Amino acid sequence: MKWSLAAAMIDARDLCELAQVAEEVGFDSIAMPDSVFYPETVSADYPYSPDGKRMWAPETPMPDPFVAMAAMAAVTERLRFYTNVLKLPLRDPLLTAKQIATMAVMSGNRIAVGVGLSWIPEEFRFTGTQMRTRGARTDEAIEIIRSVCGGGGPQWVEFHGKHHDFDRLMISPAPDLPVPIHVGGHSEAGLRRAARLADGWISVNVGAGELADTIGRLRELRSEYGRAREPFEINASPTGVRDLDEFRVLADIGVTEFRVSPWYLYGTDFTSRTARLDAVRRFAEEFIAERPAG
């Protein structure tokens, strides 16, 4: 089992220390969310709450994930970093690939990217991007990022799609190892995108039963696309799981990395720097220290 620390809604000034402590106590990675801005008025419901309301205040800190990951990578040696998830269709894929490639090289291949679509119409309108084509553009963007960050250093690449089109070019630096690309989301379209194009899948906060059903569906889809024998990561954030044996059951059905926020598990005030670090250390003692060696 691998363990990932979800570092959402944390003061940017506390992230480097948090990363150092996470590495010290045995976490494998840190996940950084993506929220470009907080629209005062949103014309769509939040899909992950019962009443459709957002669960955070407008001033809640949401540091840029790439800037935060680069800063944390600079003060750690082993810890990996990934986005959970990057709202890819809001961004130009070549500029995004340039950023990812540079981070991967400078961190020593400790960067991965999780991608999603975004549910907020205002994010598309205010950034001058199309919501209607977000799925198709994300598919193309994944291919572009993979062509630039697929390992082997700088390569000549070109792409000719419906939404993105460019002739041969080279981006340097570029990583010597492939940057893993994971897809988030529980919709059928999202699961198909993960099964068809990605190196893994990232769940939202979800119960163990729904998680097991989704993993089963991913297996069916990967078989359909002829990818059943390829390595595939399952990064999950199971709700209601509070015992190591329960985590082990989920690992047995396919979860490869668990994403946790220890301060919520222990009822800690996550806005308190000291309490947050204490929760990270306590979780490591109770869960990470108990995993089998190797």
C-alpha positions in Angstrom: 0.0 0.0 0.0 1.1 3.5 -0.7 -0.1 6.6 1.2 -0.8 10.0 -0.2 -1.4 13.2 1.8 -4.2 15.4 0.5 -3.0 18.9 1.0 -6.2 20.8 0.1 -7.1 24.2 1.5 -3.9 24.7 3.4 -2.1 28.1 3.7 0.6 28.2 1.0 3.2 29.3 3.6 2.7 26.0 5.5 3.1 23.6 2.6 6.8 23.2 2.4 7.0 22.3 6.1 4.1 19.9 5.7 5.9 18.2 2.8 9.1 17.8 4.9 7.2 16.2 7.8 5.2 13.9 5.4 8.4 12.7 3.9 10.0 12.2 7.3 7.2 10.0 8.6 6.8 7.8 5.5 4.1 9.2 3.2 4.7 8.4 -0.5 3.2 11.4 -2.1 1.3 14.7 -1.8 -1.8 15.5 -3.8 -2.6 19.1 -4.7 -6.0 20.3 -5.8 -6.7 22.9 -8.5 -9.1 25.8 -8.1 -8.3 28.8 -10.3 -10.7 31.2 -8.6 -13.9 31.4 -6.6 -16.8 32.8 -8.7 -19.2 34.8 -6.4 -22.1 33.4 -8.4 -22.0 29.9 -9.9 -24.7 28.8 -12.4 -24.3 25.0 -11.7 -24.6 22.9 -8.6 -21.5 21.5 -6.9 -21.6 17.7 -7.8 -20.1 16.4 -4.6 -22.4 17.7 -1.9 -26.1 16.8 -1.1 -27.4 20.3 -1.6 -25.2 21.4 -4.5 -23.4 24.0 -2.4 -19.7 24.5 -2.2 -18.2 23.5 1.1 -15.5 26.1 1.4 -15.4 29.9 1.9 -14.3 32.2 -1.0 -11.1 33.1 0.9 -10.0 29.5 1.4 -6.4 29.2 0.2 -6.1 27.3 -3.0 -2.4 27.7 -4.1 -1.5 27.1 -7.8 -0.7 23.4 -7.8 2.3 23.6 -10.1 3.9 26.4 -8.1 3.2 24.6 -4.8 4.5 21.2 -6.1 7.7 22.8 -7.4 8.3 24.5 -4.1 7.7 21.3 -2.1 9.8 19.2 -4.4 12.7 21.7 -3.8 12.7 21.0 0.0 12.3 17.2 -0.2 14.2 14.3 -1.7 11.9 11.3 -2.1 8.3 12.5 -1.9 6.2 12.4 -5.1 3.7 15.1 -6.1 0.6 15.1 -8.3 -2.5 17.2 -9.1 -5.9 16.0 -7.8 -7.1 17.1 -10.2 -5.8 19.7 -12.7 -8.7 21.3 -14.6 -7.0 20.6 -17.9 -9.4 22.1 -20.4 -9.0 25.5 -18.9 -5.3 25.5 -19.9 -3.3 25.5 -23.1 -1.9 22.0 -23.4 1.5 23.0 -24.8 2.1 25.5 -22.0 0.9 22.9 -19.5 3.3 20.3 -21.0 6.2 22.7 -20.7 5.5 23.3 -17.0 5.1 19.6 -16.3 8.2 18.7 -18.1 10.3 21.3 -16.3 9.0 20.2 -12.9 9.6 16.5 -13.7 13.2 17.2 -14.7 14.0 19.5 -11.8 12.4 17.2 -9.2 14.1 14.0 -10.4 11.0 12.4 -11.9 8.8 12.9 -8.8 5.9 14.6 -10.6 2.6 13.0 -11.9 -0.5 14.7 -13.1 -4.1 13.9 -12.4 -6.6 15.6 -14.7 -10.2 16.4 -14.8 -12.7 18.6 -16.6 -14.2 21.2 -14.1 -17.9 21.6 -13.4 -18.0 25.4 -13.1 -19.4 27.2 -16.2 -17.9 30.5 -15.0 -14.4 29.0 -15.0 -14.7 28.4 -18.8 -16.4 31.7 -19.5 -13.9 33.8 -17.5 -10.9 32.1 -19.0 -12.2 32.3 -22.5 -12.5 28.5 -23.0 -15.3 26.4 -24.2 -17.2 24.2 -21.7 -19.1 22.3 -24.5 -15.9 20.8 -26.0 -14.1 20.2 -22.7 -14.1 16.4 -23.0 -12.7 16.2 -26.5 -10.1 18.9 -25.7 -9.0 17.1 -22.6 -8.5 13.9 -24.6 -6.3 15.8 -27.1 -4.4 17.6 -24.3 -3.6 14.2 -22.6 -2.1 13.0 -25.8 -0.1 16.2 -26.2 1.3 16.1 -22.6 2.2 12.4 -23.1 4.1 13.2 -26.3 6.2 15.9 -24.6 6.6 14.1 -21.2 6.7 10.5 -22.4 10.3 9.9 -21.4 13.6 9.8 -23.3 14.3 13.5 -23.0 13.4 16.1 -25.5 11.8 14.7 -28.7 10.4 16.2 -31.9 6.6 16.1 -31.5 3.6 17.2 -33.6 -0.2 17.0 -33.2 -3.0 17.5 -35.6 -6.4 17.2 -33.9 -9.8 18.9 -34.1 -9.1 21.4 -31.3 -5.3 21.5 -31.2 -2.9 21.6 -34.2 0.8 22.2 -34.4 3.7 21.1 -36.6 7.0 19.5 -35.4 8.4 21.2 -32.3 10.7 20.3 -29.4 10.2 21.2 -25.7 13.3 21.1 -23.5 14.0 20.2 -20.8 11.9 17.0 -20.9 12.0 14.1 -18.5 14.0 10.9 -19.1 11.2 8.9 -17.6 7.5 9.1 -18.5 5.3 11.4 -16.4 2.3 9.4 -15.1 -1.0 10.7 -16.2 -4.1 9.9 -14.2 -7.8 10.7 -14.8 -10.3 11.7 -12.1 -14.0 11.4 -12.2 -16.8 8.8 -11.7 -18.9 9.5 -14.8 -18.9 6.8 -17.5 -17.1 9.2 -19.8 -14.4 9.8 -17.2 -14.0 6.1 -16.5 -13.7 5.5 -20.2 -11.1 8.3 -20.6 -9.1 6.7 -17.7 -9.3 3.2 -19.1 -8.4 4.3 -22.7 -5.8 7.0 -22.2 -4.4 7.1 -18.7 -1.9 5.4 -16.4 -4.4 5.4 -13.5 -7.6 6.7 -12.1 -8.3 9.0 -9.1 -11.5 8.8 -7.1 -13.4 11.5 -5.2 -14.2 10.9 -1.6 -16.5 7.9 -1.8 -17.6 4.9 0.3 -15.9 1.5 0.0 -18.9 -0.1 -1.8 -19.1 2.4 -4.6 -15.3 2.3 -4.9 -15.4 -1.4 -5.4 -18.1 -1.1 -8.0 -16.1 1.5 -9.9 -12.9 -0.5 -9.8 -14.9 -3.4 -11.3 -16.1 -1.1 -14.1 -12.6 0.1 -14.8 -11.5 -3.5 -15.2 -14.2 -4.1 -17.7 -13.4 -1.0 -19.7 -9.6 -1.6 -19.7 -10.3 -5.1 -21.1 -12.6 -3.6 -23.7 -9.7 -1.2 -24.8 -7.2 -4.0 -24.8 -5.3 -2.6 -21.8 -6.1 -5.2 -19.1 -2.4 -6.4 -18.9 -0.9 -2.9 -18.6 0.0 -1.4 -15.2 -2.7 0.8 -13.9 -2.9 2.8 -10.6 -6.0 3.2 -8.5 -5.7 6.3 -6.2 -8.6 6.4 -3.8 -10.0 8.4 -1.0 -12.4 6.1 0.8 -14.9 7.6 3.3 -15.8 5.9 6.5 -12.6 3.8 6.6 -10.9 4.1 9.9 -9.1 0.8 10.4 -6.0 -0.6 8.8 -7.7 -3.9 8.0 -10.4 -2.0 6.1 -7.7 -0.3 4.0 -6.1 -3.7 3.3 -9.4 -5.1 2.0 -9.6 -2.2 -0.5 -5.9 -2.8 -1.4 -6.9 -6.4 -2.2 -9.5 -5.3 -4.7 -7.1 -3.0 -6.5 -6.5 0.3 -4.7 -2.7 1.0 -5.1 -2.6 4.3 -3.2 -4.7 5.8 -0.5 -5.3 9.5 -0.3 -5.9 10.7 3.2 -6.4 13.9 5.3 -5.5 12.8 8.8 -6.8 16.0 10.4 -10.3 15.0 9.4 -9.9 11.4 10.6 -8.9 12.7 14.1 -11.3 15.6 14.3 -8.4 18.1 14.3 -8.7 21.8 13.4 -7.0 21.6 10.0 -6.4 25.4 10.1 -4.0 24.9 13.0 -0.5 24.3 11.7 0.6 22.4 14.9 -2.5 20.3 15.1 -2.2 19.4 11.4 1.4 18.2 11.7 0.5 16.3 14.9 -2.3 14.5 12.9 0.1 13.6 10.1 2.6 12.1 12.6 -0.1 10.2 14.5 -1.5 8.8 11.2 1.9 7.6 10.2 2.4 5.8 13.6 -1.0 4.1 13.4 -1.1 3.2 9.7 2.0 3.7 7.7 4.4 2.2 10.2 2.3 -1.0 10.1 2.6 -1.7 6.3 4.7 -4.6 5.2 8.3 -3.9 4.2 8.9 -3.5 0.5 
